[in-house]
Amino acid sequence: EPRRSMAPKRAWSPWVLLYLAVPASIGLARTNGSDTLVFAVTCLSMLPLAALMGTATEHLAERSGPALGGLMNATFGNAAELIIAIVALRAGLVELVKASITGSILGNLLFVLGIALVAGGLRRPLLTFNRTAAGMATAMLALAVAALMMPALFHSAHPGSADGERQLSDVVALILAVTYALSLVFVLRTHRPLFVREASGRQAATTPSWSVTKSLVLLAIATVGVAVESEILVGVIEPTTRALGVSEVFLGLILIPIIGNAAEHSTAVVAAFKGDADLALQIAVGSSTQVALFVAPVLILLAPLLTTAPMTLVFTPFEVAGLGVAVVVSGFITLDGESHWFEGAQLVALYAILAAVAWFI
């Protein structure tokens, strides 16, 4: 789902120092530094690069008109995470990639939305948002997550049918991709007024938009940087998991989604703190929907070109259960059009429980 730009307010300041991690990670990788240290520094380097990708995309969107701009925001909202996943697929880390799909949905629905509600509740006792938009976004996400669960149910009923699982995953991916295209038509054209957020009560941005040339150049630089850092990150994942005693599932569920979406997550929290609960909800639920309807199908359809390892939408029972619980709980909290800080704390608590389970898997 497209998200309204806040590019001028989310400029360089929070990420300037983290840019130093980019040359540091490259230097450590070339000098055969400690795998764990390379992993940590590379994770830090991803944060400003992902933020730059998002900011450049939003400035381009501002100059492209509402329809094309909304399409760009919707399509490139998870670009950094998609690049990491593609590099991981090339390295054969299929389980990591699959875990990152469910981890992104869980992280946005529980952790990001929860922290945002807590932040918003620090300044006001009750947060309100558009019930109609929240209901449609939650319903679209619920349908997408239900589709992601179907291959796992098929696997439970027919555990020995590997070819059937791959074919079913391809079919589901195509259906989800078509649904994503239809959702863009719905949000950007036929029912756009329902998703237009009111500007009253918020100070208009005074920072001028970047030029198209500047936006394209910085977007290209950030994309190349994310690709380079992804290669370094993926190269040290296996030794890092052995050194730290954690599984690839934990990295995919918890760490990779945070790296790819940190800038966007911070925008949601800041928006809620300033009283813009609609934007916070739009970012959290919209990003989850993008992952289910766009990122997952793209990875499934590209997998045969990137790796010989079988890539399907058959998730583990824990991941399926986590997705189902997350959608139900977040739906209960958002569908009444109002919330408060304690409901946010409950979402974060549920996310912490799922993270603890992933740690011990």
Salt bridges, closest charged atoms under 4 A:
GLU58 OE2 - ARG10 NH2 3.75
GLU62 OE1 - HIS59 ND1 3.76
ASP163 OD1 - ARG166 NH2 2.27
GLU165 OE2 - HIS155 ND1 2.44
GLU231 OE2 - ARG90 NH1 2.96
GLU264 OE2 - ARG3 NH2 2.34
ASP276 OD2 - ARG197 NH2 2.14
ASP276 OD2 - ARG202 NE 3.58
